[in-house]
Amino acid sequence: MANKSPQPEVSSPSLRVWAPAVALGWLVPGGGHFLLKRSGRGSLIGLSVAALFLLGLMMRGAMFQPQTGDLLTTIIYTGGFIGNLCSGLFYLLAIWLGYAQPDVAGHVHDYGTKFLVAAGLLNLLAIVDAYEIATGRKN
């Protein structure tokens, strides 16, 4: 049996290292990257999330609200709500200003709803990227 060398212990980074970038990255899409001095990436993320969100609003997409019921309904509506919430300030402003489109049948409205969720999911990927940069796992 081969002798295994002990694995070096990996310590988790301090909360003070990554929390500001993650929080700002959620609130302002691309903001975490600006905080980490990655302005090109931050600009691209901010513009992309803003474009997706605004296109979704212009197509009169519906915002998800968590619902309970059968398992599939719970997963779809809760997942959609989390996707919307990940848009940060865009979502908060839209809700605060009273944007609430009913979920109606139609291709354009359906695509708008998907664009709104996609904006949040893109921002979620950006938040993970900012976390990895802040902790030194990625350059």
C-alpha positions in Angstrom: 0.0 0.0 0.0 1.4 3.4 -1.0 2.1 6.0 1.6 -0.1 9.0 1.0 1.4 12.4 1.9 -0.8 14.6 4.0 -2.8 17.1 2.1 -2.1 20.7 2.9 -4.9 22.3 4.9 -6.8 24.9 2.9 -8.1 27.7 5.0 -11.2 29.5 4.0 -10.7 33.2 3.2 -11.9 35.8 5.7 -15.4 37.2 5.3 -13.9 40.7 5.1 -12.0 39.7 1.9 -14.9 38.6 -0.3 -18.1 40.0 1.3 -17.9 43.6 0.0 -17.3 42.4 -3.5 -20.1 39.9 -3.4 -22.6 42.4 -1.8 -21.7 45.2 -4.2 -21.8 42.7 -7.1 -25.4 41.7 -6.2 -26.6 45.2 -5.6 -25.0 46.8 -8.6 -24.3 44.4 -11.4 -20.6 44.6 -12.2 -20.0 46.6 -9.0 -18.0 43.8 -7.4 -15.6 43.8 -10.3 -15.2 47.5 -10.2 -14.3 47.2 -6.5 -11.7 44.6 -7.4 -10.2 46.9 -10.0 -11.6 44.9 -13.0 -13.4 47.8 -14.7 -13.5 46.2 -18.2 -15.2 43.1 -16.9 -17.4 45.1 -14.6 -18.6 47.3 -17.4 -19.4 44.4 -19.6 -21.3 42.6 -16.9 -23.2 45.8 -15.9 -24.2 46.6 -19.5 -25.2 43.0 -20.3 -27.4 42.6 -17.2 -28.9 46.1 -17.8 -29.7 45.3 -21.4 -31.3 41.9 -20.6 -33.4 43.4 -17.8 -34.5 46.4 -19.8 -35.4 44.3 -22.8 -37.4 42.0 -20.4 -39.3 45.1 -19.1 -39.9 46.4 -22.6 -41.4 43.0 -23.6 -43.7 43.3 -20.6 -42.3 40.2 -18.9 -43.8 39.1 -15.6 -41.9 39.0 -12.3 -42.0 35.8 -10.4 -43.4 35.6 -6.8 -42.8 32.5 -4.7 -45.8 30.2 -4.7 -46.5 26.9 -3.1 -48.5 24.0 -4.3 -47.3 21.0 -6.1 -43.5 20.4 -6.3 -43.1 21.6 -9.9 -45.0 24.9 -9.2 -42.9 25.6 -6.1 -39.6 24.9 -7.9 -40.5 27.1 -11.0 -41.9 30.1 -9.1 -39.3 30.1 -6.3 -36.5 29.6 -8.8 -37.8 32.4 -11.0 -38.1 34.6 -8.0 -34.5 34.0 -7.0 -33.5 34.6 -10.6 -35.3 38.0 -10.5 -33.9 38.9 -7.1 -30.4 38.3 -8.3 -30.7 41.3 -10.6 -30.1 43.4 -7.5 -30.9 47.1 -7.8 -32.7 46.7 -11.1 -35.2 44.3 -9.5 -35.6 46.4 -6.4 -36.2 49.6 -8.4 -38.7 47.8 -10.7 -40.7 46.5 -7.7 -40.4 49.9 -5.8 -41.7 51.8 -8.9 -44.7 49.4 -9.1 -43.8 47.3 -12.1 -46.1 44.3 -12.0 -47.2 42.8 -15.3 -49.7 40.0 -15.1 -48.5 36.7 -16.5 -50.3 36.5 -19.8 -50.1 34.2 -22.7 -48.0 35.3 -25.7 -44.6 34.8 -27.1 -43.3 38.3 -26.5 -44.4 38.3 -22.8 -42.9 34.9 -22.3 -39.6 35.9 -23.7 -39.7 39.1 -21.6 -40.1 36.9 -18.5 -37.2 34.8 -19.5 -35.0 37.8 -20.2 -35.8 39.2 -16.7 -34.7 35.9 -15.1 -31.7 35.6 -17.4 -30.5 39.0 -16.2 -30.4 37.8 -12.6 -28.8 34.5 -13.5 -26.1 36.3 -15.4 -25.5 38.5 -12.4 -25.3 35.5 -10.2 -22.5 34.1 -12.4 -20.8 37.5 -12.1 -21.1 37.4 -8.3 -19.5 34.0 -8.2 -16.7 35.3 -10.5 -16.2 38.3 -8.1 -16.0 35.9 -5.2 -13.3 33.8 -6.9 -11.3 36.8 -7.8 -11.5 38.3 -4.3 -10.4 35.0 -2.7 -7.5 34.6 -5.1 -8.9 31.4 -6.7 -8.9 33.2 -10.1 -6.9 36.0 -11.6 
